[in-house]
Amino acid sequence: MTNPLIIKLGGVLLDSEEALARLFDALVTYRESYQRPLLIVHGGGCL
């Protein structure tokens, strides 16, 4: 089994719709090229 790519999100990124849209566009491109699982976690700060 392949280890997942773990992405920790928080801070300014979660406050910016544009930044989130760019991140998820990049993740879609990544998933089209690689079969490695993705795991997205919250950084633990305020929600």
Backbone torsions as a table, in degrees:
resi	resn	phi	psi	omega
1	MET	NA	137.5	179.1
2	THR	-80.6	137.3	176.1
3	ASN	-67.1	139.8	-180.0
4	PRO	-72.6	152.5	169.8
5	LEU	-82.5	116.9	-177.5
6	ILE	-98.0	126.0	179.7
7	ILE	-119.9	121.0	-179.9
8	LYS	-99.6	121.9	-178.6
9	LEU	-108.5	146.0	176.2
10	GLY	179.0	-176.3	174.4
11	GLY	59.5	-137.7	-174.4
12	VAL	-61.1	-34.2	-178.1
13	LEU	-57.7	-42.7	-178.7
14	LEU	-71.4	-18.5	179.1
15	ASP	-89.7	-7.8	-174.6
16	SER	-114.4	112.0	177.5
17	GLU	-62.2	-37.7	179.7
18	GLU	-64.5	-44.5	179.7
19	ALA	-63.7	-42.1	178.3
20	LEU	-64.1	-41.5	178.8
21	ALA	-61.6	-42.8	178.4
22	ARG	-64.5	-42.2	178.7
23	LEU	-60.3	-48.9	-176.7
24	PHE	-69.9	-30.3	171.5
25	ASP	-62.1	-43.4	178.6
26	ALA	-65.1	-37.8	179.2
27	LEU	-66.9	-37.0	176.3
28	VAL	-62.3	-45.3	178.1
29	THR	-61.4	-43.4	178.1
30	TYR	-58.2	-48.5	-177.2
31	ARG	-63.9	-29.0	177.6
32	GLU	-71.3	-25.0	-176.6
33	SER	-99.4	-28.0	-174.6
34	TYR	-128.8	148.9	179.7
35	GLN	-99.5	13.8	-179.6
36	ARG	-75.3	132.0	178.4
37	PRO	-63.7	152.9	177.0
38	LEU	-113.8	141.3	174.5
39	LEU	-131.0	118.0	-179.3
40	ILE	-108.0	126.1	-178.8
41	VAL	-124.9	152.8	176.4
42	HIS	-80.8	142.7	-176.4
43	GLY	-68.0	-13.8	175.5
44	GLY	101.6	-3.9	178.6
45	GLY	-80.8	-160.8	-180.0
46	CYS	-63.4	142.6	176.6
47	LEU	-94.4	NA	NA
